[in-house]
Amino acid sequence: MRPATKALDRFEVYTQQRDFRVFRLEQAIAFKRCLAEQKGHRSGKELSKATLHATLTQLRRFFQWLAWEPGYKSRLHYSDAEHFNLSDKNTRIARA
């Protein structure tokens, strides 16, 4: 499965397949919290910062793209995607 597909799948499972037109900022914030608490299938440990970063980056890019698509322009704002960022500290850890 491609990284973008996997990231979107995780988000859709979390939101129970809700339409992206009804996206709320609280969903992004709560999803980040939920993702940070998830365990990896193989290791059974919390997901690494690199995995969190990759997943959230893919979701941020998707929502930035979606904000410009017809039918979503009036409901989503480009800046809404910024809620899919990790903290600066966790981003540095993920990139190390």
Biopython code that builds the backbone (N, CA, C, O; Angstrom):
import numpy as np
from Bio.PDB.StructureBuilder import StructureBuilder

atoms = [
    (1, "MET", "N", (0.852, -1.176, 0.000)),
    (1, "MET", "CA", (0.000, 0.000, 0.000)),
    (1, "MET", "C", (0.897, 1.238, 0.000)),
    (1, "MET", "O", (1.874, 1.298, 0.746)),
    (2, "ARG", "N", (0.573, 2.197, -0.813)),
    (2, "ARG", "CA", (1.363, 3.426, -0.901)),
    (2, "ARG", "C", (1.187, 4.256, 0.373)),
    (2, "ARG", "O", (0.142, 4.183, 1.018)),
    (3, "PRO", "N", (2.204, 5.046, 0.739)),
    (3, "PRO", "CA", (2.126, 5.839, 1.983)),
    (3, "PRO", "C", (0.912, 6.764, 2.044)),
    (3, "PRO", "O", (0.269, 6.870, 3.088)),
    (4, "ALA", "N", (0.595, 7.431, 0.939)),
    (4, "ALA", "CA", (-0.551, 8.343, 0.948)),
    (4, "ALA", "C", (-1.856, 7.575, 1.151)),
    (4, "ALA", "O", (-2.743, 8.024, 1.876)),
    (5, "THR", "N", (-1.963, 6.434, 0.516)),
    (5, "THR", "CA", (-3.157, 5.610, 0.651)),
    (5, "THR", "C", (-3.308, 5.112, 2.079)),
    (5, "THR", "O", (-4.404, 5.124, 2.638)),
    (6, "LYS", "N", (-2.207, 4.677, 2.661)),
    (6, "LYS", "CA", (-2.240, 4.178, 4.033)),
    (6, "LYS", "C", (-2.622, 5.295, 5.011)),
    (6, "LYS", "O", (-3.403, 5.079, 5.938)),
    (7, "ALA", "N", (-2.068, 6.481, 4.796)),
    (7, "ALA", "CA", (-2.383, 7.616, 5.668)),
    (7, "ALA", "C", (-3.866, 7.965, 5.580)),
    (7, "ALA", "O", (-4.520, 8.177, 6.601)),
    (8, "LEU", "N", (-4.393, 8.025, 4.355)),
    (8, "LEU", "CA", (-5.816, 8.328, 4.180)),
    (8, "LEU", "C", (-6.692, 7.235, 4.774)),
    (8, "LEU", "O", (-7.738, 7.519, 5.356)),
    (9, "ASP", "N", (-6.270, 6.003, 4.629)),
    (9, "ASP", "CA", (-7.024, 4.896, 5.207)),
    (9, "ASP", "C", (-7.085, 5.017, 6.724)),
    (9, "ASP", "O", (-8.145, 4.833, 7.320)),
    (10, "ARG", "N", (-5.963, 5.323, 7.344)),
    (10, "ARG", "CA", (-5.948, 5.489, 8.812)),
    (10, "ARG", "C", (-6.897, 6.600, 9.242)),
    (10, "ARG", "O", (-7.637, 6.457, 10.215)),
    (11, "PHE", "N", (-6.868, 7.715, 8.504)),
    (11, "PHE", "CA", (-7.730, 8.843, 8.852)),
    (11, "PHE", "C", (-9.202, 8.483, 8.648)),
    (11, "PHE", "O", (-10.044, 8.824, 9.479)),
    (12, "GLU", "N", (-9.514, 7.801, 7.554)),
    (12, "GLU", "CA", (-10.903, 7.435, 7.294)),
    (12, "GLU", "C", (-11.422, 6.407, 8.292)),
    (12, "GLU", "O", (-12.594, 6.454, 8.666)),
    (13, "VAL", "N", (-10.590, 5.495, 8.724)),
    (13, "VAL", "CA", (-10.999, 4.548, 9.761)),
    (13, "VAL", "C", (-11.312, 5.325, 11.032)),
    (13, "VAL", "O", (-12.313, 5.062, 11.697)),
    (14, "TYR", "N", (-10.449, 6.284, 11.367)),
    (14, "TYR", "CA", (-10.664, 7.088, 12.572)),
    (14, "TYR", "C", (-11.976, 7.878, 12.491)),
    (14, "TYR", "O", (-12.734, 7.923, 13.460)),
    (15, "THR", "N", (-12.248, 8.506, 11.325)),
    (15, "THR", "CA", (-13.450, 9.334, 11.191)),
    (15, "THR", "C", (-14.681, 8.533, 10.787)),
    (15, "THR", "O", (-15.750, 9.103, 10.570)),
    (16, "GLN", "N", (-14.537, 7.223, 10.686)),
    (16, "GLN", "CA", (-15.638, 6.336, 10.298)),
    (16, "GLN", "C", (-16.195, 6.709, 8.924)),
    (16, "GLN", "O", (-17.408, 6.758, 8.722)),
    (17, "GLN", "N", (-15.293, 6.968, 7.995)),
    (17, "GLN", "CA", (-15.614, 7.248, 6.594)),
    (17, "GLN", "C", (-16.462, 8.500, 6.387)),
    (17, "GLN", "O", (-17.207, 8.580, 5.411)),
    (18, "ARG", "N", (-16.363, 9.469, 7.277)),
    (18, "ARG", "CA", (-17.141, 10.701, 7.096)),
    (18, "ARG", "C", (-16.683, 11.428, 5.841)),
    (18, "ARG", "O", (-15.513, 11.370, 5.463)),
    (19, "ASP", "N", (-17.604, 12.098, 5.216)),
    (19, "ASP", "CA", (-17.310, 12.875, 4.015)),
    (19, "ASP", "C", (-16.320, 13.977, 4.361)),
    (19, "ASP", "O", (-16.433, 14.615, 5.408)),
    (20, "PHE", "N", (-15.361, 14.196, 3.492)),
    (20, "PHE", "CA", (-14.357, 15.230, 3.736)),
    (20, "PHE", "C", (-14.968, 16.630, 3.730)),
    (20, "PHE", "O", (-14.357, 17.576, 4.227)),
    (21, "ARG", "N", (-16.148, 16.763, 3.181)),
    (21, "ARG", "CA", (-16.812, 18.077, 3.169)),
    (21, "ARG", "C", (-17.216, 18.529, 4.569)),
    (21, "ARG", "O", (-17.416, 19.721, 4.802)),
    (22, "VAL", "N", (-17.337, 17.592, 5.495)),
    (22, "VAL", "CA", (-17.723, 17.956, 6.859)),
    (22, "VAL", "C", (-16.518, 17.927, 7.801)),
    (22, "VAL", "O", (-16.673, 17.798, 9.016)),
    (23, "PHE", "N", (-15.317, 18.047, 7.228)),
    (23, "PHE", "CA", (-14.092, 18.056, 8.023)),
    (23, "PHE", "C", (-14.113, 19.202, 9.021)),
    (23, "PHE", "O", (-14.527, 20.317, 8.705)),
    (24, "ARG", "N", (-13.654, 18.899, 10.248)),
    (24, "ARG", "CA", (-13.543, 19.902, 11.315)),
    (24, "ARG", "C", (-12.126, 19.845, 11.851)),
    (24, "ARG", "O", (-11.510, 18.780, 11.879)),
    (25, "LEU", "N", (-11.616, 20.970, 12.268)),
    (25, "LEU", "CA", (-10.251, 21.046, 12.784)),
    (25, "LEU", "C", (-10.055, 20.121, 13.979)),
    (25, "LEU", "O", (-8.972, 19.571, 14.177)),
    (26, "GLU", "N", (-11.099, 19.954, 14.767)),
    (26, "GLU", "CA", (-11.024, 19.090, 15.938)),
    (26, "GLU", "C", (-10.709, 17.641, 15.537)),
    (26, "GLU", "O", (-10.084, 16.903, 16.300)),
    (27, "GLN", "N", (-11.144, 17.244, 14.343)),
    (27, "GLN", "CA", (-10.853, 15.890, 13.867)),
    (27, "GLN", "C", (-9.355, 15.703, 13.668)),
    (27, "GLN", "O", (-8.805, 14.660, 14.023)),
    (28, "ALA", "N", (-8.702, 16.694, 13.110)),
    (28, "ALA", "CA", (-7.256, 16.609, 12.876)),
    (28, "ALA", "C", (-6.510, 16.528, 14.195)),
    (28, "ALA", "O", (-5.586, 15.728, 14.343)),
    (29, "ILE", "N", (-6.902, 17.343, 15.141)),
    (29, "ILE", "CA", (-6.236, 17.368, 16.446)),
    (29, "ILE", "C", (-6.442, 16.042, 17.178)),
    (29, "ILE", "O", (-5.499, 15.474, 17.728)),
    (30, "ALA", "N", (-7.668, 15.564, 17.179)),
    (30, "ALA", "CA", (-7.966, 14.294, 17.859)),
    (30, "ALA", "C", (-7.299, 13.119, 17.142)),
    (30, "ALA", "O", (-6.852, 12.174, 17.791)),
    (31, "PHE", "N", (-7.230, 13.171, 15.817)),
    (31, "PHE", "CA", (-6.582, 12.103, 15.068)),
    (31, "PHE", "C", (-5.096, 12.042, 15.409)),
    (31, "PHE", "O", (-4.547, 10.953, 15.577)),
    (32, "LYS", "N", (-4.446, 13.185, 15.512)),
    (32, "LYS", "CA", (-3.028, 13.202, 15.879)),
    (32, "LYS", "C", (-2.819, 12.539, 17.235)),
    (32, "LYS", "O", (-1.882, 11.759, 17.408)),
    (33, "ARG", "N", (-3.677, 12.841, 18.185)),
    (33, "ARG", "CA", (-3.579, 12.234, 19.514)),
    (33, "ARG", "C", (-3.781, 10.723, 19.440)),
    (33, "ARG", "O", (-3.032, 9.959, 20.050)),
    (34, "CYS", "N", (-4.782, 10.305, 18.701)),
    (34, "CYS", "CA", (-5.085, 8.880, 18.551)),
    (34, "CYS", "C", (-3.937, 8.161, 17.850)),
    (34, "CYS", "O", (-3.561, 7.060, 18.250)),
    (35, "LEU", "N", (-3.385, 8.764, 16.821)),
    (35, "LEU", "CA", (-2.276, 8.169, 16.079)),
    (35, "LEU", "C", (-1.058, 7.997, 16.975)),
    (35, "LEU", "O", (-0.363, 6.984, 16.889)),
    (36, "ALA", "N", (-0.795, 8.971, 17.827)),
    (36, "ALA", "CA", (0.357, 8.897, 18.726)),
    (36, "ALA", "C", (0.215, 7.768, 19.742)),
    (36, "ALA", "O", (1.215, 7.277, 20.264)),
    (37, "GLU", "N", (-1.008, 7.355, 20.023)),
    (37, "GLU", "CA", (-1.250, 6.283, 20.990)),
    (37, "GLU", "C", (-1.330, 4.903, 20.353)),
    (37, "GLU", "O", (-1.325, 3.894, 21.058)),
    (38, "GLN", "N", (-1.403, 4.849, 19.019)),
    (38, "GLN", "CA", (-1.531, 3.561, 18.337)),
    (38, "GLN", "C", (-0.253, 2.741, 18.453)),
    (38, "GLN", "O", (0.848, 3.278, 18.578)),
    (39, "LYS", "N", (-0.431, 1.444, 18.410)),
    (39, "LYS", "CA", (0.688, 0.499, 18.463)),
    (39, "LYS", "C", (0.927, -0.069, 17.070)),
    (39, "LYS", "O", (-0.008, -0.245, 16.289)),
    (40, "GLY", "N", (2.175, -0.350, 16.773)),
    (40, "GLY", "CA", (2.521, -0.978, 15.503)),
    (40, "GLY", "C", (2.077, -2.428, 15.489)),
    (40, "GLY", "O", (2.091, -3.089, 16.527)),
    (41, "HIS", "N", (1.683, -2.930, 14.331)),
    (41, "HIS", "CA", (1.202, -4.313, 14.230)),
    (41, "HIS", "C", (2.306, -5.314, 14.511)),
    (41, "HIS", "O", (2.075, -6.320, 15.181)),
    (42, "ARG", "N", (3.492, -5.052, 14.013)),
    (42, "ARG", "CA", (4.582, -6.015, 14.171)),
    (42, "ARG", "C", (5.257, -5.917, 15.528)),
    (42, "ARG", "O", (5.483, -6.930, 16.191)),
    (43, "SER", "N", (5.579, -4.692, 15.942)),
    (43, "SER", "CA", (6.360, -4.527, 17.167)),
    (43, "SER", "C", (5.503, -4.480, 18.424)),
    (43, "SER", "O", (5.954, -4.875, 19.500)),
    (44, "GLY", "N", (4.286, -4.006, 18.295)),
    (44, "GLY", "CA", (3.441, -3.847, 19.476)),
    (44, "GLY", "C", (3.793, -2.606, 20.277)),
    (44, "GLY", "O", (3.199, -2.349, 21.324)),
    (45, "LYS", "N", (4.761, -1.834, 19.786)),
    (45, "LYS", "CA", (5.174, -0.591, 20.449)),
    (45, "LYS", "C", (4.478, 0.587, 19.783)),
    (45, "LYS", "O", (3.911, 0.461, 18.697)),
    (46, "GLU", "N", (4.533, 1.745, 20.459)),
    (46, "GLU", "CA", (3.953, 2.953, 19.873)),
    (46, "GLU", "C", (4.612, 3.234, 18.532)),
    (46, "GLU", "O", (5.777, 2.899, 18.317)),
    (47, "LEU", "N", (3.854, 3.851, 17.635)),
    (47, "LEU", "CA", (4.392, 4.190, 16.327)),
    (47, "LEU", "C", (5.551, 5.172, 16.493)),
    (47, "LEU", "O", (5.529, 6.026, 17.380)),
    (48, "SER", "N", (6.544, 5.045, 15.650)),
    (48, "SER", "CA", (7.712, 5.917, 15.735)),
    (48, "SER", "C", (7.345, 7.336, 15.302)),
    (48, "SER", "O", (6.344, 7.556, 14.621)),
    (49, "LYS", "N", (8.170, 8.278, 15.710)),
    (49, "LYS", "CA", (7.955, 9.677, 15.309)),
    (49, "LYS", "C", (8.045, 9.797, 13.795)),
    (49, "LYS", "O", (7.334, 10.604, 13.195)),
    (50, "ALA", "N", (8.918, 8.999, 13.164)),
    (50, "ALA", "CA", (9.049, 9.034, 11.709)),
    (50, "ALA", "C", (7.750, 8.589, 11.037)),
    (50, "ALA", "O", (7.342, 9.166, 10.030)),
    (51, "THR", "N", (7.106, 7.572, 11.588)),
    (51, "THR", "CA", (5.827, 7.100, 11.042)),
    (51, "THR", "C", (4.751, 8.153, 11.234)),
    (51, "THR", "O", (3.963, 8.413, 10.325)),
    (52, "LEU", "N", (4.716, 8.761, 12.414)),
    (52, "LEU", "CA", (3.746, 9.833, 12.671)),
    (52, "LEU", "C", (3.954, 10.971, 11.690)),
    (52, "LEU", "O", (3.002, 11.480, 11.098)),
    (53, "HIS", "N", (5.210, 11.365, 11.523)),
    (53, "HIS", "CA", (5.549, 12.469, 10.626)),
    (53, "HIS", "C", (5.139, 12.148, 9.187)),
    (53, "HIS", "O", (4.528, 12.981, 8.517)),
    (54, "ALA", "N", (5.470, 10.953, 8.712)),
    (54, "ALA", "CA", (5.134, 10.563, 7.343)),
    (54, "ALA", "C", (3.623, 10.538, 7.123)),
    (54, "ALA", "O", (3.130, 11.021, 6.104)),
    (55, "THR", "N", (2.903, 9.980, 8.071)),
    (55, "THR", "CA", (1.443, 9.895, 7.957)),
    (55, "THR", "C", (0.823, 11.283, 7.929)),
    (55, "THR", "O", (-0.013, 11.579, 7.074)),
    (56, "LEU", "N", (1.228, 12.126, 8.856)),
    (56, "LEU", "CA", (0.652, 13.470, 8.934)),
    (56, "LEU", "C", (1.049, 14.326, 7.742)),
    (56, "LEU", "O", (0.263, 15.160, 7.292)),
    (57, "THR", "N", (2.250, 14.133, 7.228)),
    (57, "THR", "CA", (2.687, 14.878, 6.042)),
    (57, "THR", "C", (1.813, 14.521, 4.844)),
    (57, "THR", "O", (1.399, 15.402, 4.090)),
    (58, "GLN", "N", (1.535, 13.232, 4.670)),
    (58, "GLN", "CA", (0.676, 12.802, 3.567)),
    (58, "GLN", "C", (-0.733, 13.377, 3.704)),
    (58, "GLN", "O", (-1.331, 13.805, 2.717)),
    (59, "LEU", "N", (-1.254, 13.386, 4.915)),
    (59, "LEU", "CA", (-2.594, 13.951, 5.136)),
    (59, "LEU", "C", (-2.605, 15.452, 4.908)),
    (59, "LEU", "O", (-3.556, 15.988, 4.339)),
    (60, "ARG", "N", (-1.553, 16.138, 5.348)),
    (60, "ARG", "CA", (-1.470, 17.588, 5.128)),
    (60, "ARG", "C", (-1.471, 17.888, 3.633)),
    (60, "ARG", "O", (-2.195, 18.776, 3.183)),
    (61, "ARG", "N", (-0.675, 17.164, 2.866)),
    (61, "ARG", "CA", (-0.622, 17.376, 1.415)),
    (61, "ARG", "C", (-1.970, 17.090, 0.760)),
    (61, "ARG", "O", (-2.399, 17.819, -0.135)),
    (62, "PHE", "N", (-2.628, 16.036, 1.205)),
    (62, "PHE", "CA", (-3.935, 15.703, 0.644)),
    (62, "PHE", "C", (-4.937, 16.814, 0.915)),
    (62, "PHE", "O", (-5.655, 17.226, 0.004)),
    (63, "PHE", "N", (-5.002, 17.309, 2.143)),
    (63, "PHE", "CA", (-5.973, 18.357, 2.468)),
    (63, "PHE", "C", (-5.626, 19.683, 1.801)),
    (63, "PHE", "O", (-6.526, 20.460, 1.484)),
    (64, "GLN", "N", (-4.347, 19.960, 1.583)),
    (64, "GLN", "CA", (-3.961, 21.154, 0.830)),
    (64, "GLN", "C", (-4.462, 21.050, -0.606)),
    (64, "GLN", "O", (-4.983, 22.014, -1.167)),
    (65, "TRP", "N", (-4.298, 19.871, -1.190)),
    (65, "TRP", "CA", (-4.791, 19.650, -2.548)),
    (65, "TRP", "C", (-6.308, 19.737, -2.585)),
    (65, "TRP", "O", (-6.875, 20.394, -3.458)),
    (66, "LEU", "N", (-6.961, 19.077, -1.644)),
    (66, "LEU", "CA", (-8.426, 19.011, -1.618)),
    (66, "LEU", "C", (-9.047, 20.395, -1.456)),
    (66, "LEU", "O", (-10.131, 20.652, -1.980)),
    (67, "ALA", "N", (-8.379, 21.275, -0.745)),
    (67, "ALA", "CA", (-8.914, 22.617, -0.507)),
    (67, "ALA", "C", (-9.072, 23.418, -1.801)),
    (67, "ALA", "O", (-9.808, 24.404, -1.830)),
    (68, "TRP", "N", (-8.396, 23.007, -2.858)),
    (68, "TRP", "CA", (-8.484, 23.709, -4.146)),
    (68, "TRP", "C", (-9.411, 23.016, -5.134)),
    (68, "TRP", "O", (-9.623, 23.520, -6.237)),
    (69, "GLU", "N", (-9.962, 21.879, -4.761)),
    (69, "GLU", "CA", (-10.809, 21.121, -5.668)),
    (69, "GLU", "C", (-12.254, 21.645, -5.637)),
    (69, "GLU", "O", (-12.765, 22.026, -4.584)),
    (70, "PRO", "N", (-12.904, 21.656, -6.821)),
    (70, "PRO", "CA", (-14.310, 22.081, -6.870)),
    (70, "PRO", "C", (-15.161, 21.238, -5.916)),
    (70, "PRO", "O", (-14.994, 20.022, -5.817)),
    (71, "GLY", "N", (-16.057, 21.900, -5.235)),
    (71, "GLY", "CA", (-16.923, 21.217, -4.273)),
    (71, "GLY", "C", (-16.366, 21.238, -2.857)),
    (71, "GLY", "O", (-17.090, 20.973, -1.897)),
    (72, "TYR", "N", (-15.082, 21.552, -2.727)),
    (72, "TYR", "CA", (-14.448, 21.582, -1.406)),
    (72, "TYR", "C", (-13.906, 22.972, -1.073)),
    (72, "TYR", "O", (-13.640, 23.276, 0.089)),
    (73, "LYS", "N", (-13.745, 23.809, -2.090)),
    (73, "LYS", "CA", (-13.150, 25.127, -1.894)),
    (73, "LYS", "C", (-13.887, 25.950, -0.835)),
    (73, "LYS", "O", (-13.265, 26.650, -0.036)),
    (74, "SER", "N", (-15.194, 25.859, -0.839)),
    (74, "SER", "CA", (-15.972, 26.665, 0.103)),
    (74, "SER", "C", (-16.043, 26.038, 1.492)),
    (74, "SER", "O", (-16.459, 26.699, 2.443)),
    (75, "ARG", "N", (-15.649, 24.788, 1.622)),
    (75, "ARG", "CA", (-15.768, 24.087, 2.902)),
    (75, "ARG", "C", (-14.437, 23.895, 3.619)),
    (75, "ARG", "O", (-14.382, 23.844, 4.848)),
    (76, "LEU", "N", (-13.374, 23.789, 2.845)),
    (76, "LEU", "CA", (-12.041, 23.594, 3.415)),
    (76, "LEU", "C", (-11.178, 24.796, 3.093)),
    (76, "LEU", "O", (-11.313, 25.417, 2.038)),
    (77, "HIS", "N", (-10.303, 25.108, 4.005)),
    (77, "HIS", "CA", (-9.339, 26.176, 3.780)),
    (77, "HIS", "C", (-7.951, 25.560, 3.707)),
    (77, "HIS", "O", (-7.649, 24.590, 4.402)),
    (78, "TYR", "N", (-7.123, 26.130, 2.866)),
    (78, "TYR", "CA", (-5.759, 25.630, 2.697)),
    (78, "TYR", "C", (-5.048, 25.546, 4.051)),
    (78, "TYR", "O", (-4.301, 24.601, 4.303)),
    (79, "SER", "N", (-5.280, 26.521, 4.910)),
    (79, "SER", "CA", (-4.617, 26.566, 6.219)),
    (79, "SER", "C", (-5.102, 25.474, 7.174)),
    (79, "SER", "O", (-4.421, 25.179, 8.157)),
    (80, "ASP", "N", (-6.255, 24.871, 6.910)),
    (80, "ASP", "CA", (-6.749, 23.779, 7.761)),
    (80, "ASP", "C", (-5.765, 22.616, 7.794)),
    (80, "ASP", "O", (-5.671, 21.901, 8.792)),
    (81, "ALA", "N", (-5.040, 22.433, 6.709)),
    (81, "ALA", "CA", (-4.096, 21.319, 6.611)),
    (81, "ALA", "C", (-2.946, 21.455, 7.598)),
    (81, "ALA", "O", (-2.302, 20.460, 7.930)),
    (82, "GLU", "N", (-2.680, 22.646, 8.065)),
    (82, "GLU", "CA", (-1.568, 22.863, 8.998)),
    (82, "GLU", "C", (-1.801, 22.178, 10.347)),
    (82, "GLU", "O", (-0.867, 22.030, 11.135)),
    (83, "HIS", "N", (-3.017, 21.770, 10.609)),
    (83, "HIS", "CA", (-3.308, 21.065, 11.859)),
    (83, "HIS", "C", (-2.797, 19.627, 11.834)),
    (83, "HIS", "O", (-2.867, 18.919, 12.839)),
    (84, "PHE", "N", (-2.280, 19.198, 10.673)),
    (84, "PHE", "CA", (-1.694, 17.875, 10.561)),
    (84, "PHE", "C", (-0.174, 17.922, 10.729)),
    (84, "PHE", "O", (0.532, 17.044, 10.232)),
    (85, "ASN", "N", (0.328, 18.936, 11.422)),
    (85, "ASN", "CA", (1.768, 19.042, 11.690)),
    (85, "ASN", "C", (2.091, 18.481, 13.066)),
    (85, "ASN", "O", (1.286, 18.557, 13.994)),
    (86, "LEU", "N", (3.286, 17.916, 13.174)),
    (86, "LEU", "CA", (3.817, 17.545, 14.488)),
    (86, "LEU", "C", (4.434, 18.794, 15.110)),
    (86, "LEU", "O", (4.650, 19.795, 14.427)),
    (87, "SER", "N", (4.709, 18.728, 16.386)),
    (87, "SER", "CA", (5.418, 19.836, 17.030)),
    (87, "SER", "C", (6.821, 19.922, 16.431)),
    (87, "SER", "O", (7.309, 18.951, 15.852)),
    (88, "ASP", "N", (7.465, 21.068, 16.565)),
    (88, "ASP", "CA", (8.815, 21.234, 16.027)),
    (88, "ASP", "C", (9.774, 20.198, 16.616)),
    (88, "ASP", "O", (10.611, 19.639, 15.908)),
    (89, "LYS", "N", (9.640, 19.955, 17.909)),
    (89, "LYS", "CA", (10.518, 18.988, 18.584)),
    (89, "LYS", "C", (10.334, 17.590, 17.987)),
    (89, "LYS", "O", (11.314, 16.918, 17.664)),
    (90, "ASN", "N", (9.092, 17.156, 17.841)),
    (90, "ASN", "CA", (8.838, 15.829, 17.307)),
    (90, "ASN", "C", (9.213, 15.726, 15.823)),
    (90, "ASN", "O", (9.602, 14.654, 15.358)),
    (91, "THR", "N", (9.101, 16.821, 15.086)),
    (91, "THR", "CA", (9.539, 16.827, 13.694)),
    (91, "THR", "C", (11.053, 16.631, 13.613)),
    (91, "THR", "O", (11.541, 15.879, 12.769)),
    (92, "ARG", "N", (11.784, 17.301, 14.482)),
    (92, "ARG", "CA", (13.258, 17.126, 14.500)),
    (92, "ARG", "C", (13.624, 15.688, 14.842)),
    (92, "ARG", "O", (14.538, 15.123, 14.241)),
    (93, "ILE", "N", (12.923, 15.095, 15.795)),
    (93, "ILE", "CA", (13.181, 13.704, 16.169)),
    (93, "ILE", "C", (12.891, 12.788, 14.979)),
    (93, "ILE", "O", (13.663, 11.874, 14.691)),
    (94, "ALA", "N", (11.786, 13.036, 14.297)),
    (94, "ALA", "CA", (11.387, 12.185, 13.171)),
    (94, "ALA", "C", (12.388, 12.244, 12.028)),
    (94, "ALA", "O", (12.618, 11.245, 11.346)),
    (95, "ARG", "N", (12.977, 13.400, 11.821)),
    (95, "ARG", "CA", (13.906, 13.583, 10.701)),
    (95, "ARG", "C", (15.327, 13.144, 11.027)),
    (95, "ARG", "O", (16.163, 13.034, 10.129)),
    (96, "ALA", "N", (15.604, 12.896, 12.285)),
    (96, "ALA", "CA", (16.984, 12.532, 12.674)),
    (96, "ALA", "C", (17.353, 11.153, 12.189)),
    (96, "ALA", "O", (18.470, 10.693, 12.428)),
]
sb = StructureBuilder()
sb.init_structure("model")
sb.init_model(0)
sb.init_chain("A")
sb.init_seg("    ")
for serial, (resi, resn, name, xyz) in enumerate(atoms, 1):
    if name == "N":
        sb.init_residue(resn, " ", resi, " ")
    sb.init_atom(name, np.array(xyz, "f"), 0.0, 1.0, " ", f" {name:<3s}", serial, name[0])
structure = sb.get_structure()
